[in-house]
Amino acid sequence: MPDLNTPIIAVLQGSNIPHRILPHESAATTILDAAAQRGVDPRQLVKSMLLKDMSGQYALACLPGTASVDPKKVRALLGCRRMTCVDSTHVQSITGYSPGMITPIAVMGAMPIFFDPALSEFEHINISSGTPLAGVELAYDDLVTLCQPIVADISRDAQPDAE
């Protein structure tokens, strides 16, 4: 098993939050890959998308692994004029984590955090451990209590199939 002495694990341990490490056979490269290696439904994975408005305000949008964020919905919640996803080449310099490794725990207190209510459909959800070699399973309610996110509909509406 990889060395999992990560800041994310330390926060969970320091907060006495029950959690379970879900090691990967190899470094996960996509949500579907991570879900398959962990043996969980991809909707249980928390996809964390870093957004930025025109004034430089950041926000973290968290939603089920199979969903897509709608920056317009986050923008409306923050009262911004424009909000876009941060280019993946800049994510690590802003959060300290590479794309795919960001969790709401990593940015607590640094920016607003939004959770899509669809995350609550599962009692237990999965976040990154801070390394591509494992995930962490914990109760949705525990993550909400720890991170104090704004819970709101932030996902793109499903598009009807083209005929």
N, C-alpha and C positions, 0 to 999 in steps of 0.2 A: 504494500500500500504506500502511496506517496506521502511525503512529509506534509501533514495537514496542520502545521502550526501557522495558520494564516490569521490575519487580523479579524476576518469575518468569523472564524471559529472561536477566536478569543472573546469576541463580543458576546457570542451565544453562550459560551461557558461562563463568562463573567456575569451575565444576566440570568444565569440558571435556567436557561430555556432548553427544554428537552429537544434533542435533535438526533438525527441518524446520518452518518456519513455513507454515501453511496458511491463507492469507487468505480472508476471506468477501467476497461481493459487497455484503452489507449486514449490519447488526448481527443476530447470531443471537438468536432469542428462545426456542428450545426445543432439546432434545437432537437431535430429528429434523431440525430446521432446520439446526443446526450440522453434523450428519453429512452431510446432503445438500450443503451448501455446500462442505464439505471433500472430498466424494467418497469417504467411508469408511463402513464398516458402523457403525451406531449403537452396537453392542456394544463397539466400540473406544474410545468416548469414556468417560472416567473421570467418573462422576457422583460428586460429593463432597457429602455431607450432614452438616451440623453438628448434633450432638446435645448434650444437656445433661442431667445427672442432678439429683436434688433438692438435692444439696449444692452445686451450681454447677460441678461438673466438666464440662468440655467434652471431646468426642471427635469426630474426623472419620472418617466411614465412607465408603470409596471402593469403588464397584462399577461394573459395566458400565452404560452409559447406558440400557439397556432394563430393568434390574433395579430392584427396590425394596428399601430397607434394612429390616431387621427390628430395631427398637430393643431388643426383648427379648433378641436374641442378643448385641448389643453390651453391654447391661446385664449379662448373665451373664458375659461375658469380663472386665468391669471389677469385678464383684462389687457392683454398685449395686442399690438397691431399685427404682428407676424411672428410665427414660431416655426422653426425647422429642426430636423434631426441634425445633430452634430456629425460632421464628417468623421468616419471611423479612424482616420489618421490622427485626429486630435483628442480622441476619447481618453487615452491613457494619461496624457499630460494634464487633463482636467480632473479626472477621477482617481488616478493612481492604478487603474485596472484597465486591461485591454478589453476590446469589445467581446462580449460573451461572458466576461468575468464580473461585470458590474452587478451589484445587488443594492437594494435600498439601504442595507446596513452600511455599505461603503460610503454613502453620501449623507447620512443622517445629520441634520443640523446645517449642512452646507447649501441646501437648495430645497425647494418644495418637492415633495414626493406624492405622486398620484397612483392610486390602485384602481384598476377597472374592477367593478363589482363581480365580474365573471370569475375572478380569482377565488371568490368565496364558495364556488360550486364544489370545491374539494376541501375536506377537512384538513388534509395535509398537502402542502405544496413543496416545490423544490426550488432552491436558489443555488447559485454558484458558491463553491467553497473558497473561491479566490484563485483556484488553479483549474486548468482544463482537465485534470485527472480525477476529479470527484465532484459530486454535488452534495447538497445537504437537504435532507427532508425535515420539515418542522411543521407545526400546526399553523394554519393560516391566521388564526386568532392571535397566536403568540407573535407572529411577525407584525401584525397590525398594532398590537400593544407596544412593541418595541419601537417601531418606526413612526407611528402616528401619522400615517398618510392621509391625504384627502381622497376619499372614495367617491369616484364619479365615473360616468360612462366616458371613456377616452378612446375606445376602439373604433376603427372604421366600420361603418355599416356594411353588412354583407352585400356584395354586388350580385344581382341576378345573373344567371348563366346567359351568355349570348346565344341567341338562336340562329 
